[in-house]
């Protein structure tokens, strides 16, 4: 079951909400680092997971 995640980049930007099975790459709004990458199934999260939303 896929869930939404509230994640925060290591640079300290505002938390963002992303889909756990994201098929698109997401960049941090502040530092432009890749924070979510698709990996064929579950997305690879390169940031701190603040909260798992249901």
mmCIF entry with sequence, helices, sheets and N, C-alpha, C, O atoms, coordinates in Angstrom:
data_MODEL
# 
_entry.id   MODEL 
# 
_entity.id                         1 
_entity.type                       polymer 
_entity.pdbx_number_of_molecules   1 
# 
_entity_poly.entity_id                      1 
_entity_poly.type                           'polypeptide(L)' 
_entity_poly.nstd_linkage                   no 
_entity_poly.nstd_monomer                   no 
_entity_poly.pdbx_seq_one_letter_code       
;(UNK)(UNK)(UNK)(UNK)(UNK)(UNK)(UNK)(UNK)(UNK)(UNK)(UNK)(UNK)(UNK)(UNK)(UNK)(UNK)
(UNK)(UNK)(UNK)(UNK)(UNK)(UNK)(UNK)(UNK)(UNK)(UNK)(UNK)(UNK)(UNK)(UNK)(UNK)(UNK)
(UNK)(UNK)(UNK)(UNK)(UNK)(UNK)(UNK)(UNK)(UNK)(UNK)(UNK)(UNK)(UNK)(UNK)(UNK)(UNK)
(UNK)(UNK)(UNK)(UNK)(UNK)(UNK)
;
_entity_poly.pdbx_seq_one_letter_code_can   XXXXXXXXXXXXXXXXXXXXXXXXXXXXXXXXXXXXXXXXXXXXXXXXXXXXXX 
_entity_poly.pdbx_strand_id                 A 
# 
loop_
_entity_poly_seq.entity_id 
_entity_poly_seq.num 
_entity_poly_seq.mon_id 
_entity_poly_seq.hetero 
1 1  UNK n 
1 2  UNK n 
1 3  UNK n 
1 4  UNK n 
1 5  UNK n 
1 6  UNK n 
1 7  UNK n 
1 8  UNK n 
1 9  UNK n 
1 10 UNK n 
1 11 UNK n 
1 12 UNK n 
1 13 UNK n 
1 14 UNK n 
1 15 UNK n 
1 16 UNK n 
1 17 UNK n 
1 18 UNK n 
1 19 UNK n 
1 20 UNK n 
1 21 UNK n 
1 22 UNK n 
1 23 UNK n 
1 24 UNK n 
1 25 UNK n 
1 26 UNK n 
1 27 UNK n 
1 28 UNK n 
1 29 UNK n 
1 30 UNK n 
1 31 UNK n 
1 32 UNK n 
1 33 UNK n 
1 34 UNK n 
1 35 UNK n 
1 36 UNK n 
1 37 UNK n 
1 38 UNK n 
1 39 UNK n 
1 40 UNK n 
1 41 UNK n 
1 42 UNK n 
1 43 UNK n 
1 44 UNK n 
1 45 UNK n 
1 46 UNK n 
1 47 UNK n 
1 48 UNK n 
1 49 UNK n 
1 50 UNK n 
1 51 UNK n 
1 52 UNK n 
1 53 UNK n 
1 54 UNK n 
# 
_struct_asym.id          A 
_struct_asym.entity_id   1 
# 
loop_
_struct_sheet.id 
_struct_sheet.type 
_struct_sheet.number_strands 
_struct_sheet.details 
AA1 ? 3 ? 
AA2 ? 3 ? 
# 
loop_
_struct_sheet_order.sheet_id 
_struct_sheet_order.range_id_1 
_struct_sheet_order.range_id_2 
_struct_sheet_order.offset 
_struct_sheet_order.sense 
AA1 1 2 ? anti-parallel 
AA1 2 3 ? anti-parallel 
AA2 1 2 ? anti-parallel 
AA2 2 3 ? anti-parallel 
# 
loop_
_struct_sheet_range.sheet_id 
_struct_sheet_range.id 
_struct_sheet_range.beg_label_comp_id 
_struct_sheet_range.beg_label_asym_id 
_struct_sheet_range.beg_label_seq_id 
_struct_sheet_range.pdbx_beg_PDB_ins_code 
_struct_sheet_range.end_label_comp_id 
_struct_sheet_range.end_label_asym_id 
_struct_sheet_range.end_label_seq_id 
_struct_sheet_range.pdbx_end_PDB_ins_code 
_struct_sheet_range.beg_auth_comp_id 
_struct_sheet_range.beg_auth_asym_id 
_struct_sheet_range.beg_auth_seq_id 
_struct_sheet_range.end_auth_comp_id 
_struct_sheet_range.end_auth_asym_id 
_struct_sheet_range.end_auth_seq_id 
AA1 1 UNK A 16 ? UNK A 19 ? UNK A 16 UNK A 19 
AA1 2 UNK A 4  ? UNK A 8  ? UNK A 4  UNK A 8  
AA1 3 UNK A 48 ? UNK A 53 ? UNK A 48 UNK A 53 
AA2 1 UNK A 26 ? UNK A 27 ? UNK A 26 UNK A 27 
AA2 2 UNK A 34 ? UNK A 37 ? UNK A 34 UNK A 37 
AA2 3 UNK A 44 ? UNK A 45 ? UNK A 44 UNK A 45 
# 
loop_
_atom_site.group_PDB 
_atom_site.id 
_atom_site.type_symbol 
_atom_site.label_atom_id 
_atom_site.label_alt_id 
_atom_site.label_comp_id 
_atom_site.label_asym_id 
_atom_site.label_entity_id 
_atom_site.label_seq_id 
_atom_site.pdbx_PDB_ins_code 
_atom_site.Cartn_x 
_atom_site.Cartn_y 
_atom_site.Cartn_z 
_atom_site.occupancy 
_atom_site.B_iso_or_equiv 
_atom_site.pdbx_formal_charge 
_atom_site.auth_seq_id 
_atom_site.auth_comp_id 
_atom_site.auth_asym_id 
_atom_site.auth_atom_id 
_atom_site.pdbx_PDB_model_num 
ATOM 1   N N  . UNK A 1 1  ? 0.848  -1.186 0.000   1.00 0.00 ? 1  UNK A N  1 
ATOM 2   C CA . UNK A 1 1  ? 0.000  0.000  0.000   1.00 0.00 ? 1  UNK A CA 1 
ATOM 3   C C  . UNK A 1 1  ? 0.888  1.243  0.000   1.00 0.00 ? 1  UNK A C  1 
ATOM 4   O O  . UNK A 1 1  ? 1.728  1.417  0.883   1.00 0.00 ? 1  UNK A O  1 
ATOM 5   N N  . UNK A 1 2  ? 0.700  2.077  -0.970  1.00 0.00 ? 2  UNK A N  1 
ATOM 6   C CA . UNK A 1 2  ? 1.477  3.304  -1.079  1.00 0.00 ? 2  UNK A CA 1 
ATOM 7   C C  . UNK A 1 2  ? 0.894  4.376  -0.158  1.00 0.00 ? 2  UNK A C  1 
ATOM 8   O O  . UNK A 1 2  ? -0.316 4.451  0.058   1.00 0.00 ? 2  UNK A O  1 
ATOM 9   N N  . UNK A 1 3  ? 1.771  5.180  0.363   1.00 0.00 ? 3  UNK A N  1 
ATOM 10  C CA . UNK A 1 3  ? 1.348  6.250  1.267   1.00 0.00 ? 3  UNK A CA 1 
ATOM 11  C C  . UNK A 1 3  ? 2.002  7.553  0.860   1.00 0.00 ? 3  UNK A C  1 
ATOM 12  O O  . UNK A 1 3  ? 2.958  7.582  0.086   1.00 0.00 ? 3  UNK A O  1 
ATOM 13  N N  . UNK A 1 4  ? 1.466  8.615  1.396   1.00 0.00 ? 4  UNK A N  1 
ATOM 14  C CA . UNK A 1 4  ? 2.080  9.920  1.210   1.00 0.00 ? 4  UNK A CA 1 
ATOM 15  C C  . UNK A 1 4  ? 3.067  10.138 2.343   1.00 0.00 ? 4  UNK A C  1 
ATOM 16  O O  . UNK A 1 4  ? 2.843  9.700  3.471   1.00 0.00 ? 4  UNK A O  1 
ATOM 17  N N  . UNK A 1 5  ? 4.158  10.816 2.032   1.00 0.00 ? 5  UNK A N  1 
ATOM 18  C CA . UNK A 1 5  ? 5.204  11.071 3.010   1.00 0.00 ? 5  UNK A CA 1 
ATOM 19  C C  . UNK A 1 5  ? 5.454  12.568 3.115   1.00 0.00 ? 5  UNK A C  1 
ATOM 20  O O  . UNK A 1 5  ? 5.446  13.281 2.112   1.00 0.00 ? 5  UNK A O  1 
ATOM 21  N N  . UNK A 1 6  ? 5.673  13.030 4.324   1.00 0.00 ? 6  UNK A N  1 
ATOM 22  C CA . UNK A 1 6  ? 6.116  14.408 4.533   1.00 0.00 ? 6  UNK A CA 1 
ATOM 23  C C  . UNK A 1 6  ? 7.619  14.318 4.746   1.00 0.00 ? 6  UNK A C  1 
ATOM 24  O O  . UNK A 1 6  ? 8.081  13.718 5.717   1.00 0.00 ? 6  UNK A O  1 
ATOM 25  N N  . UNK A 1 7  ? 8.383  14.918 3.835   1.00 0.00 ? 7  UNK A N  1 
ATOM 26  C CA . UNK A 1 7  ? 9.837  14.823 3.900   1.00 0.00 ? 7  UNK A CA 1 
ATOM 27  C C  . UNK A 1 7  ? 10.455 16.216 3.953   1.00 0.00 ? 7  UNK A C  1 
ATOM 28  O O  . UNK A 1 7  ? 9.844  17.209 3.558   1.00 0.00 ? 7  UNK A O  1 
ATOM 29  N N  . UNK A 1 8  ? 11.689 16.254 4.456   1.00 0.00 ? 8  UNK A N  1 
ATOM 30  C CA . UNK A 1 8  ? 12.408 17.522 4.538   1.00 0.00 ? 8  UNK A CA 1 
ATOM 31  C C  . UNK A 1 8  ? 13.840 17.303 4.092   1.00 0.00 ? 8  UNK A C  1 
ATOM 32  O O  . UNK A 1 8  ? 14.507 16.379 4.557   1.00 0.00 ? 8  UNK A O  1 
ATOM 33  N N  . UNK A 1 9  ? 14.304 18.139 3.207   1.00 0.00 ? 9  UNK A N  1 
ATOM 34  C CA . UNK A 1 9  ? 15.668 18.068 2.693   1.00 0.00 ? 9  UNK A CA 1 
ATOM 35  C C  . UNK A 1 9  ? 16.662 18.386 3.816   1.00 0.00 ? 9  UNK A C  1 
ATOM 36  O O  . UNK A 1 9  ? 16.322 19.053 4.793   1.00 0.00 ? 9  UNK A O  1 
ATOM 37  N N  . UNK A 1 10 ? 17.874 17.903 3.659   1.00 0.00 ? 10 UNK A N  1 
ATOM 38  C CA . UNK A 1 10 ? 18.920 18.156 4.657   1.00 0.00 ? 10 UNK A CA 1 
ATOM 39  C C  . UNK A 1 10 ? 19.318 19.621 4.753   1.00 0.00 ? 10 UNK A C  1 
ATOM 40  O O  . UNK A 1 10 ? 19.929 20.030 5.740   1.00 0.00 ? 10 UNK A O  1 
ATOM 41  N N  . UNK A 1 11 ? 18.982 20.418 3.740   1.00 0.00 ? 11 UNK A N  1 
ATOM 42  C CA . UNK A 1 11 ? 19.344 21.835 3.749   1.00 0.00 ? 11 UNK A CA 1 
ATOM 43  C C  . UNK A 1 11 ? 18.463 22.647 4.702   1.00 0.00 ? 11 UNK A C  1 
ATOM 44  O O  . UNK A 1 11 ? 18.765 23.803 4.999   1.00 0.00 ? 11 UNK A O  1 
ATOM 45  N N  . UNK A 1 12 ? 17.372 22.037 5.180   1.00 0.00 ? 12 UNK A N  1 
ATOM 46  C CA . UNK A 1 12 ? 16.501 22.728 6.135   1.00 0.00 ? 12 UNK A CA 1 
ATOM 47  C C  . UNK A 1 12 ? 15.334 23.453 5.484   1.00 0.00 ? 12 UNK A C  1 
ATOM 48  O O  . UNK A 1 12 ? 14.738 24.338 6.097   1.00 0.00 ? 12 UNK A O  1 
ATOM 49  N N  . UNK A 1 13 ? 15.003 23.094 4.264   1.00 0.00 ? 13 UNK A N  1 
ATOM 50  C CA . UNK A 1 13 ? 13.874 23.734 3.594   1.00 0.00 ? 13 UNK A CA 1 
ATOM 51  C C  . UNK A 1 13 ? 12.562 23.311 4.250   1.00 0.00 ? 13 UNK A C  1 
ATOM 52  O O  . UNK A 1 13 ? 12.548 22.442 5.123   1.00 0.00 ? 13 UNK A O  1 
ATOM 53  N N  . UNK A 1 14 ? 11.473 23.924 3.830   1.00 0.00 ? 14 UNK A N  1 
ATOM 54  C CA . UNK A 1 14 ? 10.158 23.568 4.354   1.00 0.00 ? 14 UNK A CA 1 
ATOM 55  C C  . UNK A 1 14 ? 9.825  22.129 3.967   1.00 0.00 ? 14 UNK A C  1 
ATOM 56  O O  . UNK A 1 14 ? 10.207 21.684 2.885   1.00 0.00 ? 14 UNK A O  1 
ATOM 57  N N  . UNK A 1 15 ? 9.119  21.389 4.831   1.00 0.00 ? 15 UNK A N  1 
ATOM 58  C CA . UNK A 1 15 ? 8.727  20.016 4.492   1.00 0.00 ? 15 UNK A CA 1 
ATOM 59  C C  . UNK A 1 15 ? 7.823  19.983 3.265   1.00 0.00 ? 15 UNK A C  1 
ATOM 60  O O  . UNK A 1 15 ? 7.024  20.892 3.040   1.00 0.00 ? 15 UNK A O  1 
ATOM 61  N N  . UNK A 1 16 ? 7.963  18.919 2.477   1.00 0.00 ? 16 UNK A N  1 
ATOM 62  C CA . UNK A 1 16 ? 7.152  18.722 1.280   1.00 0.00 ? 16 UNK A CA 1 
ATOM 63  C C  . UNK A 1 16 ? 6.425  17.392 1.402   1.00 0.00 ? 16 UNK A C  1 
ATOM 64  O O  . UNK A 1 16 ? 6.915  16.469 2.053   1.00 0.00 ? 16 UNK A O  1 
ATOM 65  N N  . UNK A 1 17 ? 5.252  17.292 0.775   1.00 0.00 ? 17 UNK A N  1 
ATOM 66  C CA . UNK A 1 17 ? 4.489  16.058 0.778   1.00 0.00 ? 17 UNK A CA 1 
ATOM 67  C C  . UNK A 1 17 ? 4.661  15.403 -0.584  1.00 0.00 ? 17 UNK A C  1 
ATOM 68  O O  . UNK A 1 17 ? 4.403  16.018 -1.619  1.00 0.00 ? 17 UNK A O  1 
ATOM 69  N N  . UNK A 1 18 ? 5.105  14.134 -0.571  1.00 0.00 ? 18 UNK A N  1 
ATOM 70  C CA . UNK A 1 18 ? 5.333  13.383 -1.804  1.00 0.00 ? 18 UNK A CA 1 
ATOM 71  C C  . UNK A 1 18 ? 4.644  12.030 -1.708  1.00 0.00 ? 18 UNK A C  1 
ATOM 72  O O  . UNK A 1 18 ? 4.320  11.566 -0.615  1.00 0.00 ? 18 UNK A O  1 
ATOM 73  N N  . UNK A 1 19 ? 4.423  11.403 -2.854  1.00 0.00 ? 19 UNK A N  1 
ATOM 74  C CA . UNK A 1 19 ? 3.813  10.086 -2.920  1.00 0.00 ? 19 UNK A CA 1 
ATOM 75  C C  . UNK A 1 19 ? 4.908  9.026  -2.773  1.00 0.00 ? 19 UNK A C  1 
ATOM 76  O O  . UNK A 1 19 ? 5.968  9.147  -3.387  1.00 0.00 ? 19 UNK A O  1 
ATOM 77  N N  . UNK A 1 20 ? 4.666  8.012  -1.984  1.00 0.00 ? 20 UNK A N  1 
ATOM 78  C CA . UNK A 1 20 ? 5.652  6.969  -1.722  1.00 0.00 ? 20 UNK A CA 1 
ATOM 79  C C  . UNK A 1 20 ? 6.036  6.151  -2.937  1.00 0.00 ? 20 UNK A C  1 
ATOM 80  O O  . UNK A 1 20 ? 7.131  5.589  -2.969  1.00 0.00 ? 20 UNK A O  1 
ATOM 81  N N  . UNK A 1 21 ? 5.165  6.064  -3.947  1.00 0.00 ? 21 UNK A N  1 
ATOM 82  C CA . UNK A 1 21 ? 5.452  5.345  -5.185  1.00 0.00 ? 21 UNK A CA 1 
ATOM 83  C C  . UNK A 1 21 ? 5.612  6.317  -6.349  1.00 0.00 ? 21 UNK A C  1 
ATOM 84  O O  . UNK A 1 21 ? 5.182  6.032  -7.466  1.00 0.00 ? 21 UNK A O  1 
ATOM 85  N N  . UNK A 1 22 ? 6.215  7.437  -6.089  1.00 0.00 ? 22 UNK A N  1 
ATOM 86  C CA . UNK A 1 22 ? 6.348  8.493  -7.083  1.00 0.00 ? 22 UNK A CA 1 
ATOM 87  C C  . UNK A 1 22 ? 7.057  7.993  -8.337  1.00 0.00 ? 22 UNK A C  1 
ATOM 88  O O  . UNK A 1 22 ? 8.046  7.266  -8.251  1.00 0.00 ? 22 UNK A O  1 
ATOM 89  N N  . UNK A 1 23 ? 6.554  8.380  -9.483  1.00 0.00 ? 23 UNK A N  1 
ATOM 90  C CA . UNK A 1 23 ? 7.146  8.005  -10.769 1.00 0.00 ? 23 UNK A CA 1 
ATOM 91  C C  . UNK A 1 23 ? 7.927  9.161  -11.386 1.00 0.00 ? 23 UNK A C  1 
ATOM 92  O O  . UNK A 1 23 ? 8.439  9.049  -12.500 1.00 0.00 ? 23 UNK A O  1 
ATOM 93  N N  . UNK A 1 24 ? 8.015  10.272 -10.657 1.00 0.00 ? 24 UNK A N  1 
ATOM 94  C CA . UNK A 1 24 ? 8.744  11.444 -11.152 1.00 0.00 ? 24 UNK A CA 1 
ATOM 95  C C  . UNK A 1 24 ? 9.818  11.842 -10.146 1.00 0.00 ? 24 UNK A C  1 
ATOM 96  O O  . UNK A 1 24 ? 9.672  11.636 -8.941  1.00 0.00 ? 24 UNK A O  1 
ATOM 97  N N  . UNK A 1 25 ? 10.879 12.406 -10.659 1.00 0.00 ? 25 UNK A N  1 
ATOM 98  C CA . UNK A 1 25 ? 11.955 12.905 -9.817  1.00 0.00 ? 25 UNK A CA 1 
ATOM 99  C C  . UNK A 1 25 ? 11.538 14.236 -9.225  1.00 0.00 ? 25 UNK A C  1 
ATOM 100 O O  . UNK A 1 25 ? 10.964 15.071 -9.925  1.00 0.00 ? 25 UNK A O  1 
ATOM 101 N N  . UNK A 1 26 ? 11.818 14.452 -7.935  1.00 0.00 ? 26 UNK A N  1 
ATOM 102 C CA . UNK A 1 26 ? 11.487 15.721 -7.288  1.00 0.00 ? 26 UNK A CA 1 
ATOM 103 C C  . UNK A 1 26 ? 12.760 16.377 -6.793  1.00 0.00 ? 26 UNK A C  1 
ATOM 104 O O  . UNK A 1 26 ? 13.661 15.712 -6.281  1.00 0.00 ? 26 UNK A O  1 
ATOM 105 N N  . UNK A 1 27 ? 12.822 17.693 -6.954  1.00 0.00 ? 27 UNK A N  1 
ATOM 106 C CA . UNK A 1 27 ? 13.962 18.476 -6.493  1.00 0.00 ? 27 UNK A CA 1 
ATOM 107 C C  . UNK A 1 27 ? 13.550 19.333 -5.315  1.00 0.00 ? 27 UNK A C  1 
ATOM 108 O O  . UNK A 1 27 ? 12.394 19.744 -5.207  1.00 0.00 ? 27 UNK A O  1 
ATOM 109 N N  . UNK A 1 28 ? 14.500 19.600 -4.433  1.00 0.00 ? 28 UNK A N  1 
ATOM 110 C CA . UNK A 1 28 ? 14.266 20.497 -3.310  1.00 0.00 ? 28 UNK A CA 1 
ATOM 111 C C  . UNK A 1 28 ? 14.024 21.901 -3.855  1.00 0.00 ? 28 UNK A C  1 
ATOM 112 O O  . UNK A 1 28 ? 14.716 22.340 -4.773  1.00 0.00 ? 28 UNK A O  1 
ATOM 113 N N  . UNK A 1 29 ? 13.060 22.592 -3.300  1.00 0.00 ? 29 UNK A N  1 
ATOM 114 C CA . UNK A 1 29 ? 12.740 23.939 -3.774  1.00 0.00 ? 29 UNK A CA 1 
ATOM 115 C C  . UNK A 1 29 ? 13.811 24.958 -3.393  1.00 0.00 ? 29 UNK A C  1 
ATOM 116 O O  . UNK A 1 29 ? 13.926 26.010 -4.022  1.00 0.00 ? 29 UNK A O  1 
ATOM 117 N N  . UNK A 1 30 ? 14.590 24.646 -2.366  1.00 0.00 ? 30 UNK A N  1 
ATOM 118 C CA . UNK A 1 30 ? 15.588 25.594 -1.880  1.00 0.00 ? 30 UNK A CA 1 
ATOM 119 C C  . UNK A 1 30 ? 16.973 25.367 -2.509  1.00 0.00 ? 30 UNK A C  1 
ATOM 120 O O  . UNK A 1 30 ? 17.587 26.309 -3.011  1.00 0.00 ? 30 UNK A O  1 
ATOM 121 N N  . UNK A 1 31 ? 17.463 24.113 -2.482  1.00 0.00 ? 31 UNK A N  1 
ATOM 122 C CA . UNK A 1 31 ? 18.837 23.855 -2.931  1.00 0.00 ? 31 UNK A CA 1 
ATOM 123 C C  . UNK A 1 31 ? 18.923 23.058 -4.227  1.00 0.00 ? 31 UNK A C  1 
ATOM 124 O O  . UNK A 1 31 ? 20.025 22.811 -4.717  1.00 0.00 ? 31 UNK A O  1 
ATOM 125 N N  . UNK A 1 32 ? 17.794 22.649 -4.795  1.00 0.00 ? 32 UNK A N  1 
ATOM 126 C CA . UNK A 1 32 ? 17.719 21.914 -6.056  1.00 0.00 ? 32 UNK A CA 1 
ATOM 127 C C  . UNK A 1 32 ? 18.358 20.518 -6.003  1.00 0.00 ? 32 UNK A C  1 
ATOM 128 O O  . UNK A 1 32 ? 18.678 19.955 -7.050  1.00 0.00 ? 32 UNK A O  1 
ATOM 129 N N  . UNK A 1 33 ? 18.547 19.955 -4.814  1.00 0.00 ? 33 UNK A N  1 
ATOM 130 C CA . UNK A 1 33 ? 19.042 18.580 -4.693  1.00 0.00 ? 33 UNK A CA 1 
ATOM 131 C C  . UNK A 1 33 ? 17.902 17.614 -5.007  1.00 0.00 ? 33 UNK A C  1 
ATOM 132 O O  . UNK A 1 33 ? 16.733 17.940 -4.798  1.00 0.00 ? 33 UNK A O  1 
ATOM 133 N N  . UNK A 1 34 ? 18.238 16.434 -5.506  1.00 0.00 ? 34 UNK A N  1 
ATOM 134 C CA . UNK A 1 34 ? 17.228 15.410 -5.801  1.00 0.00 ? 34 UNK A CA 1 
ATOM 135 C C  . UNK A 1 34 ? 16.800 14.796 -4.469  1.00 0.00 ? 34 UNK A C  1 
ATOM 136 O O  . UNK A 1 34 ? 17.621 14.222 -3.753  1.00 0.00 ? 34 UNK A O  1 
ATOM 137 N N  . UNK A 1 35 ? 15.510 14.918 -4.141  1.00 0.00 ? 35 UNK A N  1 
ATOM 138 C CA . UNK A 1 35 ? 15.029 14.371 -2.868  1.00 0.00 ? 35 UNK A CA 1 
ATOM 139 C C  . UNK A 1 35 ? 14.185 13.118 -3.050  1.00 0.00 ? 35 UNK A C  1 
ATOM 140 O O  . UNK A 1 35 ? 14.025 12.349 -2.103  1.00 0.00 ? 35 UNK A O  1 
ATOM 141 N N  . UNK A 1 36 ? 13.639 12.891 -4.249  1.00 0.00 ? 36 UNK A N  1 
ATOM 142 C CA . UNK A 1 36 ? 12.868 11.679 -4.539  1.00 0.00 ? 36 UNK A CA 1 
ATOM 143 C C  . UNK A 1 36 ? 13.221 11.205 -5.943  1.00 0.00 ? 36 UNK A C  1 
ATOM 144 O O  . UNK A 1 36 ? 13.200 11.986 -6.894  1.00 0.00 ? 36 UNK A O  1 
ATOM 145 N N  . UNK A 1 37 ? 13.547 9.913  -6.068  1.00 0.00 ? 37 UNK A N  1 
ATOM 146 C CA . UNK A 1 37 ? 13.863 9.314  -7.360  1.00 0.00 ? 37 UNK A CA 1 
ATOM 147 C C  . UNK A 1 37 ? 13.003 8.078  -7.556  1.00 0.00 ? 37 UNK A C  1 
ATOM 148 O O  . UNK A 1 37 ? 12.849 7.294  -6.620  1.00 0.00 ? 37 UNK A O  1 
ATOM 149 N N  . UNK A 1 38 ? 12.438 7.877  -8.741  1.00 0.00 ? 38 UNK A N  1 
ATOM 150 C CA . UNK A 1 38 ? 11.702 6.633  -8.995  1.00 0.00 ? 38 UNK A CA 1 
ATOM 151 C C  . UNK A 1 38 ? 12.684 5.472  -9.098  1.00 0.00 ? 38 UNK A C  1 
ATOM 152 O O  . UNK A 1 38 ? 13.805 5.640  -9.578  1.00 0.00 ? 38 UNK A O  1 
ATOM 153 N N  . UNK A 1 39 ? 12.257 4.291  -8.644  1.00 0.00 ? 39 UNK A N  1 
ATOM 154 C CA . UNK A 1 39 ? 13.156 3.133  -8.701  1.00 0.00 ? 39 UNK A CA 1 
ATOM 155 C C  . UNK A 1 39 ? 12.431 1.877  -9.175  1.00 0.00 ? 39 UNK A C  1 
ATOM 156 O O  . UNK A 1 39 ? 12.849 0.767  -8.845  1.00 0.00 ? 39 UNK A O  1 
ATOM 157 N N  . UNK A 1 40 ? 11.366 2.029  -9.933  1.00 0.00 ? 40 UNK A N  1 
ATOM 158 C CA . UNK A 1 40 ? 10.654 0.889  -10.462 1.00 0.00 ? 40 UNK A CA 1 
ATOM 159 C C  . UNK A 1 40 ? 9.515  0.414  -9.584  1.00 0.00 ? 40 UNK A C  1 
ATOM 160 O O  . UNK A 1 40 ? 8.586  -0.224 -10.080 1.00 0.00 ? 40 UNK A O  1 
ATOM 161 N N  . UNK A 1 41 ? 9.557  0.701  -8.321  1.00 0.00 ? 41 UNK A N  1 
ATOM 162 C CA . UNK A 1 41 ? 8.509  0.327  -7.372  1.00 0.00 ? 41 UNK A CA 1 
ATOM 163 C C  . UNK A 1 41 ? 8.345  1.473  -6.401  1.00 0.00 ? 41 UNK A C  1 
ATOM 164 O O  . UNK A 1 41 ? 7.820  2.530  -6.751  1.00 0.00 ? 41 UNK A O  1 
ATOM 165 N N  . UNK A 1 42 ? 8.792  1.261  -5.198  1.00 0.00 ? 42 UNK A N  1 
ATOM 166 C CA . UNK A 1 42 ? 8.800  2.340  -4.219  1.00 0.00 ? 42 UNK A CA 1 
ATOM 167 C C  . UNK A 1 42 ? 9.834  3.385  -4.634  1.00 0.00 ? 42 UNK A C  1 
ATOM 168 O O  . UNK A 1 42 ? 10.872 3.058  -5.208  1.00 0.00 ? 42 UNK A O  1 
ATOM 169 N N  . UNK A 1 43 ? 9.536  4.624  -4.339  1.00 0.00 ? 43 UNK A N  1 
ATOM 170 C CA . UNK A 1 43 ? 10.475 5.695  -4.683  1.00 0.00 ? 43 UNK A CA 1 
ATOM 171 C C  . UNK A 1 43 ? 11.632 5.704  -3.690  1.00 0.00 ? 43 UNK A C  1 
ATOM 172 O O  . UNK A 1 43 ? 11.460 5.350  -2.523  1.00 0.00 ? 43 UNK A O  1 
ATOM 173 N N  . UNK A 1 44 ? 12.799 6.106  -4.154  1.00 0.00 ? 44 UNK A N  1 
ATOM 174 C CA . UNK A 1 44 ? 13.962 6.236  -3.287  1.00 0.00 ? 44 UNK A CA 1 
ATOM 175 C C  . UNK A 1 44 ? 13.950 7.654  -2.729  1.00 0.00 ? 44 UNK A C  1 
ATOM 176 O O  . UNK A 1 44 ? 14.009 8.624  -3.485  1.00 0.00 ? 44 UNK A O  1 
ATOM 177 N N  . UNK A 1 45 ? 13.875 7.772  -1.408  1.00 0.00 ? 45 UNK A N  1 
ATOM 178 C CA . UNK A 1 45 ? 13.792 9.080  -0.756  1.00 0.00 ? 45 UNK A CA 1 
ATOM 179 C C  . UNK A 1 45 ? 15.180 9.455  -0.247  1.00 0.00 ? 45 UNK A C  1 
ATOM 180 O O  . UNK A 1 45 ? 15.769 8.731  0.555   1.00 0.00 ? 45 UNK A O  1 
ATOM 181 N N  . UNK A 1 46 ? 15.697 10.587 -0.716  1.00 0.00 ? 46 UNK A N  1 
ATOM 182 C CA . UNK A 1 46 ? 17.017 11.079 -0.310  1.00 0.00 ? 46 UNK A CA 1 
ATOM 183 C C  . UNK A 1 46 ? 16.880 12.258 0.630   1.00 0.00 ? 46 UNK A C  1 
ATOM 184 O O  . UNK A 1 46 ? 17.622 13.234 0.525   1.00 0.00 ? 46 UNK A O  1 
ATOM 185 N N  . UNK A 1 47 ? 15.937 12.168 1.544   1.00 0.00 ? 47 UNK A N  1 
ATOM 186 C CA . UNK A 1 47 ? 15.685 13.232 2.508   1.00 0.00 ? 47 UNK A CA 1 
ATOM 187 C C  . UNK A 1 47 ? 15.173 12.598 3.796   1.00 0.00 ? 47 UNK A C  1 
ATOM 188 O O  . UNK A 1 47 ? 14.935 11.392 3.853   1.00 0.00 ? 47 UNK A O  1 
ATOM 189 N N  . UNK A 1 48 ? 15.011 13.408 4.808   1.00 0.00 ? 48 UNK A N  1 
ATOM 190 C CA . UNK A 1 48 ? 14.518 12.915 6.098   1.00 0.00 ? 48 UNK A CA 1 
ATOM 191 C C  . UNK A 1 48 ? 13.006 12.801 6.053   1.00 0.00 ? 48 UNK A C  1 
ATOM 192 O O  . UNK A 1 48 ? 12.320 13.750 5.673   1.00 0.00 ? 48 UNK A O  1 
ATOM 193 N N  . UNK A 1 49 ? 12.481 11.640 6.440   1.00 0.00 ? 49 UNK A N  1 
ATOM 194 C CA . UNK A 1 49 ? 11.039 11.445 6.494   1.00 0.00 ? 49 UNK A CA 1 
ATOM 195 C C  . UNK A 1 49 ? 10.540 11.994 7.837   1.00 0.00 ? 49 UNK A C  1 
ATOM 196 O O  . UNK A 1 49 ? 10.897 11.486 8.900   1.00 0.00 ? 49 UNK A O  1 
ATOM 197 N N  . UNK A 1 50 ? 9.714  13.035 7.766   1.00 0.00 ? 50 UNK A N  1 
ATOM 198 C CA . UNK A 1 50 ? 9.202  13.697 8.957   1.00 0.00 ? 50 UNK A CA 1 
ATOM 199 C C  . UNK A 1 50 ? 7.977  12.944 9.489   1.00 0.00 ? 50 UNK A C  1 
ATOM 200 O O  . UNK A 1 50 ? 7.832  12.742 10.694  1.00 0.00 ? 50 UNK A O  1 
ATOM 201 N N  . UNK A 1 51 ? 7.091  12.530 8.553   1.00 0.00 ? 51 UNK A N  1 
ATOM 202 C CA . UNK A 1 51 ? 5.838  11.896 8.962   1.00 0.00 ? 51 UNK A CA 1 
ATOM 203 C C  . UNK A 1 51 ? 5.314  11.040 7.817   1.00 0.00 ? 51 UNK A C  1 
ATOM 204 O O  . UNK A 1 51 ? 5.474  11.384 6.645   1.00 0.00 ? 51 UNK A O  1 
ATOM 205 N N  . UNK A 1 52 ? 4.689  9.926  8.168   1.00 0.00 ? 52 UNK A N  1 
ATOM 206 C CA . UNK A 1 52 ? 4.010  9.082  7.180   1.00 0.00 ? 52 UNK A CA 1 
ATOM 207 C C  . UNK A 1 52 ? 2.525  9.388  7.296   1.00 0.00 ? 52 UNK A C  1 
ATOM 208 O O  . UNK A 1 52 ? 1.925  9.202  8.355   1.00 0.00 ? 52 UNK A O  1 
ATOM 209 N N  . UNK A 1 53 ? 1.937  9.859  6.204   1.00 0.00 ? 53 UNK A N  1 
ATOM 210 C CA . UNK A 1 53 ? 0.522  10.234 6.195   1.00 0.00 ? 53 UNK A CA 1 
ATOM 211 C C  . UNK A 1 53 ? -0.288 9.071  5.654   1.00 0.00 ? 53 UNK A C  1 
ATOM 212 O O  . UNK A 1 53 ? 0.194  8.303  4.821   1.00 0.00 ? 53 UNK A O  1 
ATOM 213 N N  . UNK A 1 54 ? -1.515 8.943  6.128   1.00 0.00 ? 54 UNK A N  1 
ATOM 214 C CA . UNK A 1 54 ? -2.349 7.835  5.638   1.00 0.00 ? 54 UNK A CA 1 
ATOM 215 C C  . UNK A 1 54 ? -3.328 8.278  4.591   1.00 0.00 ? 54 UNK A C  1 
ATOM 216 O O  . UNK A 1 54 ? -4.098 7.464  4.082   1.00 0.00 ? 54 UNK A O  1 
# 
